[in-house]
C-alpha cells in the first residue's frame, strides 16, 4: 500500500511540475508541492518496510534451516490422526496416516508416529497439508517439519487452496503404499520414523525431479527478496496514469505550447498574440450569462472583462479568463454613469480579426516588434456626429523607446480618427 501511495504521489508530482511549466497555473504548483513530500515519505517507509521484511525472512529462513530435520522436504496430507493419552499440556504422541508427494518420485501412503506439542495438533487434523522430511530417499519413512523454510511454507499454503486436478498431493485413493506393485515394488522397508514396506523409484508426471530439496523455480521467484518485474511495471503504470490524470485539464495548453515552440514564437501560446480570442470571449459570455459587456481586454497571458453582475443588471463586475478557466470577480471600482449606454454585444464584433487589428496598429505606429501588446474592445467614451458611441478596438503597443495607442474600427479594420 505504501509503494502504491508513493507511485500515485510521484505521478501527481511529475504531472504537477509539467503542468506548472506549461501553464503557470498555481494549482499545479500546489499539487506537486504537496505530492512531492508525500511521495518521498511513502517511498522511504515502503523501502524500510521491505528491508525489514527481508531481514525477518532471512532470519526466519536461517532459524528454520537450523531447526529443520535432515532430509529432502516434501508436501504431505494428513489422512488420519490418532492421539495417544498424554498429561494435560504435555507433548502428545500421535499416530498419523499420510499421503506424501516427493519432488523426485510418485506419491505414496505411509504411517508415522511422532510426539508433538499441543499447540501443533491443529495443524495435524485430517485433511491438513503439512511439510515433511525424508531422511532416506530410498525409504518411505518421513519426519514432521512443522516450521518449514519460507519457500516450502508458501508451497504448503498454496496447496491448501488447490482442489481437483490442481492438487499437487493426490487423493489417498491415488497414492499406493510404498510396497504396492503399481508403484514399482521390490524395495525393502526403510529406516526412520515412517512405516510401510516395499519401494519404488518412478517419477511422478508433471513434477520436477530434485534431490536437493530445492522448490520449483516458480516458488523460488516468489520469495520476498526476489525481483518482481510485474510489480515494478505496475507501479510505473500507476505513476504514468496519475501524471496523465493530473494533466488532463492542461492538455490544450500543452498542445498550444508545443505548437508555439515548433513555430519559434512562444508568445503565440498566450492570449493576446494567440488565435483564441473568440473562444475566450465565448468562455467569458458563459461565465457572465450573457453577451453584453462594457469592456473586454486581452493581455499577454489573460483576459479581463467588465460586464453586468447578472444578465439585465445595471451593476458592473469584473471577470477574468486565466489558465484556461474563467472567474467572476469583485464589483468594478469605477461604475459607468450610464451602464446601458456603455454596453455592447460581443456578437457585433468579429474577434477572430484581432491578429489583423494588431498588424494594422503596428504598421500605423511603425513599431514592428513591440515588447508588449494589449487589445481592448469597448464603446467610445464620446458620441460621434450621429450621437452614437461606436464600438472601437484600442491597440496599445509598447517598445523600448516609444509607445503607441491605435484605434481600429472593428467593422472595417481601418484606423479611426
URFENSUL-V116736 format. One record per backbone hydrogen bond with DSSP energy under -0.5 kcal/mol. NH is the residue of the N-H (numbers start at 1). CO is the residue of the C=O. Records with the same first field share a line. If there is no record, write none. Layout:
NH=CO + CO
This chain:
5=1
6=2
7=3
8=4
9=5
10=6
11=7
12=8
13=9
14=10
15=11
16=12
17=13
18=14
19=15
20=16
21=17
22=18
23=19
24=19 + 20
25=19
28=25
29=25
30=26
31=27
32=28
33=29
34=30
35=31
36=32
37=33
38=34
39=35
40=36
41=37
42=38
43=39
44=40
45=41
46=42
47=43
48=44
49=45
50=46
51=47
52=48
53=49
54=50
55=51
56=52
57=53
58=54
59=55
60=56
61=57
62=58
63=59
64=60
65=61
66=62
67=63
68=64
72=134
74=132
75=101
76=130
77=99
78=128
79=77 + 97
80=97
82=95
83=81
84=93
90=87
92=116
94=114
95=82
96=112
97=80
98=96 + 110
99=77
100=98 + 108
101=75
106=202
108=100
109=176
110=98
112=96
113=193
114=94
116=92 + 114
120=117
121=118
123=120
124=121
125=122
127=78
128=125
130=76
132=74
133=143
134=72
135=133
139=136
143=133
145=131
153=149
154=150
155=151
156=152
157=153
158=154
159=155
160=156
161=157 + 158
162=159
166=163
167=164
170=168
174=171
175=172
176=174
178=109
180=177
183=180
184=181
185=180 + 199
195=111
202=183
207=204
219=216
220=216
221=217
222=219
223=220
226=223
231=228
232=228
233=229
234=230
235=231
236=232
237=233
238=234
239=235
240=236
241=237
242=238
243=239
244=240
245=241
246=242
247=243
248=244 + 245
250=247
251=248
254=250
255=251
256=252
257=253
258=254
259=255
260=256
261=257
262=258
263=259
264=260
265=260
268=265
269=266
270=267
271=300
272=299
274=271
280=276
281=277
282=278
283=279
284=280
285=281
286=282
287=283
288=284
289=285
290=285
293=344
294=306
295=306
296=377
297=304
298=375
299=302
303=321
304=297
305=319
306=295
307=317
308=292
309=315
313=310
317=307
318=330
319=305
320=327
321=303
322=325
323=301
325=322
327=320
329=318 + 327
332=316
335=333
339=336
341=338
342=338
343=339
344=293
346=291 + 344
348=345
349=346
351=349
353=350
354=351
357=353
358=354
359=355
360=356
361=357
362=358
363=359
364=360
365=361
366=362
367=362
368=366
371=398
372=398
374=396
375=298
376=394
377=296
378=392
379=294
380=390
384=388
387=384
390=388
392=378
393=408
394=376 + 392
395=393 + 406
396=374 + 394
397=395 + 404
398=372
399=402
404=397
406=395
408=393
409=414
410=408
413=409
416=407
